[in-house]
Amino acid sequence: MGWNTLDDMDLDGKIVLTRVDINVPVEDGKVTDATRIERIKPTITDILAKGGKPVMLAHFGRPKGEYVPEMSLRVTVPTLEATLGRPVTFIERPDRATIDAAPADAVILIENTRFSAMEEANDPKMAQFLASLGDVFCNDAFSAAHRAHASTTGVAELLPNCAGRLMAEGLQALEKALGSPERPVVAVVGGAKVSTKLDLLGNLIDKVDVIVIGGGMANTFLAAQGLDVGKSLCEHDLADTARDIADKAAKAGCELLLPRDVVVSAEFKAGAAAQTVMAEDVPADMMILDAGPDSVAHIVQVFARAKTVIWNGPLGAFEIEPFHKATYAAAQDAAAKTKAGDLITVAGGGDTVAALNQAGVADDFTYISSAGGAFLEWMEGKTLPGVAALGG
């Protein structure tokens, strides 16, 4: 893999600078969703078990290099303590002497790294200062791996380093899905606009066997084929681009799967009257808001012959009933095949995770990445600076 895990490191008596993602939602001074905090527990627990002293580095919100009191990481301490089952020492202005003086089994949290403008600039001075606080660097924040910041890449280049449990799990799952996957590989790519997924589609064409295109972006491909999509969300100015992608896919032997039938409505609201029509029969005064049952049946057939599915983006406007049906049905089928041992399923992106949670299948997928931008850039084939910096 080219990077170390915690198992490769001697941590006994060492201060372990540990980059984590605890950028959690907060209301009225209290954490409302502790998922990200719960996910770092295995790493912190293992560092302690190996005799290391974890010193957590993290960002919180977007203070843009200024001290913003409501973006202090202090608010996370009670939830961290409850999750880890031990006290957490919060240090606003860190120095090595204070960290050295803390008990050997202390867990320490440093104030928001983004309170300094040097963090996002990956300023060497900040990286050197952070490196002076520890002996080993452990990156457990895959969600921040696409950022070349002082606390993700700068410090990694100055200390012996490794991936934490969450980071290692993510990298191994992604390598299995796109680096050296079991074939055939199917990518489900949805979302509102083709323009936001051009790099993604360009990278996937040469790496997967089938791309299922859903959501609003499917409308652009349908329109590019000469179909009338009525009042649907559609980037008509990208028709040439869509045709170019289709041509490249055909040359690469990658099948593009577009909706055969679609669910249309005159209005975009919950409980709106809807009907299913063939993709070529969309009424001029209606909009496409979901894929139809025949499209789903075709997707299920594709899943049946696949070994690996990578998923980014819903098939329709899943947030609003009745336009959730295609996404739910396809997700439930993929989850059932995963549980049966027939499929490896890797999914990521905010809307995707929300849809899989709503469909009740998130726990049945092989791996779900909460890493948003980092997951998308990985799917686009881009080098993630925070991963590249982990050189052992």
Secondary structure, 3 states (H helix, E strand, C coil): CCCCEHHHCCCCCCEEEEECCCCCCEECCEECCCHHHHHCHHHHHHHHHCCCEEEEECCCCCCCCCCCHHHCHHHHHHHHHHHHCCCCEEECCCCHHHHHHCCCCCCEEECCHHHCHHHHCCCHHHHHHHHHCCCEEEECCHHHCCCCCHHHHHHHHCCCEEECHHHHHHHHHHHHHHHCCCCCEEEEECCCCHHHCHHHHHHHCCCCCEEEECCHHHHHHHHHCCCCCCCCCCCHHHHHHHHHHHHHHHHHCCEEECCCEEEEECCCCCCCCEEEEEHHHCCCCCEEEEECHHHHHHHHHHHHHCCEEEEECCCCCCCCCCCCHHHHHHHHHHHHHHHCCCCEEEEECHHHHHHHHHCCCHHHCCEEECCHHHHHHHHCCCCCHHHHCCCC
